[in-house]
Amino acid sequence: MSSVKPFRKGSLHKMLPKKYLRKHVAHEIRVAITYFKNLVPVMDRYVYNDGTIKDMVCLTGTIPVLISDKTYNIPINVWIEENYPLVAPICFLIPTCEMMTIRGKYVSSNDEIKMPYLEQWNNGECDLVSLLQVMVAMFGEFPPVCMRPHPVHEQNSCDIC
C-alpha cells in the first residue's frame, strides 16, 4: 500500500507539516502547478542514501520540453525538504518503461538531476518555477531521456515494468 497523499485544492497549506515554512512553500507550489499543469503535489516518503526516511512534499509529473521542434513530456520528481527554501529541492528523472535515461551532463547514475541552478541554490534568488524553467531549457539542449529501442523479436507481454 502506498503512502502517497495527494493534496486537494485549498488544503495545501494545511497538509504541509509544521516544520515547513508553510505559507511560503504552499505559495511556491501553487505558482509552480499553475505554470506546469502536469505536476501534482503529494506527501510521500523520501529515502536518503544513508537509509534515513522522511515524509516530504514532492511535485511529481511531467514538464514539457521542446526537443528538435517537438514537445516531449519529461517525467520528474521534485522533493522539497523541510528547510526549503534554504536548501535546493532534490530532483530526479522518473523514466517510464519505454524510456532510457541518458546519463551525463545533468543526470547522475541514479537518475538524480544535477545542474548549476541546484548546485548554486541561493535562498531569496531561486524558486520552484525558475528551477522548472531552467530544467525545461537545459533538457531542451541536453535531452535526459530517449525512447528504449524495441527488440527485433518482441516477446509476448513480457514487460518488466
C-alpha positions, -999 to 999 in steps of 0.1 A, spaced: 0 0 0 14 34 -10 20 62 15 14 89 -12 -11 115 -1 -22 139 -28 -31 175 -19 -66 188 -25 -70 223 -38 -72 246 -8 -57 221 16 -21 225 5 -12 249 34 -29 226 60 -13 194 47 22 207 48 40 196 80 45 223 106 83 221 101 79 237 66 76 274 60 40 265 52 28 298 37 59 303 15 61 267 3 23 265 -4 25 297 -24 55 285 -45 38 251 -51 6 269 -62 26 291 -86 45 261 -100 15 240 -107 -2 270 -123 26 271 -149 33 234 -151 -1 218 -152 11 182 -153 28 185 -119 9 174 -88 20 180 -51 19 149 -29 32 139 5 54 108 2 83 91 19 118 100 7 147 77 14 181 93 16 213 75 5 221 67 42 187 49 46 170 78 65 134 81 57 114 113 58 79 124 48 83 152 23 64 172 -2 71 161 -38 60 177 -70 55 148 -94 45 146 -130 59 158 -163 74 190 -177 70 199 -214 104 201 -231 109 212 -267 135 190 -284 141 193 -322 108 212 -327 88 185 -309 74 187 -273 82 158 -250 68 153 -215 97 145 -193 87 128 -160 103 142 -129 100 143 -91 110 175 -72 114 167 -35 110 197 -12 128 193 21 115 209 54 143 235 54 133 248 19 139 275 6 173 275 25 182 243 6 176 233 -30 150 207 -38 162 172 -46 152 164 -82 150 131 -101 140 119 -136 114 92 -134 117 75 -167 88 52 -179 93 16 -190 96 29 -226 124 54 -218 161 51 -212 180 77 -191 208 95 -209 234 99 -182 258 127 -185 259 164 -182 228 169 -159 218 134 -148 236 111 -124 238 73 -125 208 71 -100 187 95 -122 192 125 -99 191 158 -117 223 177 -111 226 212 -127 243 245 -118 209 261 -107 206 234 -80 242 234 -70 243 272 -66 209 275 -50 205 308 -32 176 314 -9 158 346 -20 170 344 -56 159 308 -65 124 293 -65 105 264 -78 91 280 -110 126 292 -120 140 258 -113 114 241 -135 120 267 -163 158 260 -161 151 223 -163 130 228 -194 157 249 -211 186 225 -201 167 194 -211 158 210 -245 196 214 -252 206 181 -235 177 156 -236 178 135 -204 159 105 -218 153 87 -251 129 60 -262 141 25 -254 148 6 -287 124 -22 -295 139 -56 -299 137 -71 -333 117 -101 -320 93 -87 -294 81 -113 -268 45 -117 -258 36 -94 -229 68 -100 -210 74 -64 -199 95 -59 -167 77 -27 -159 
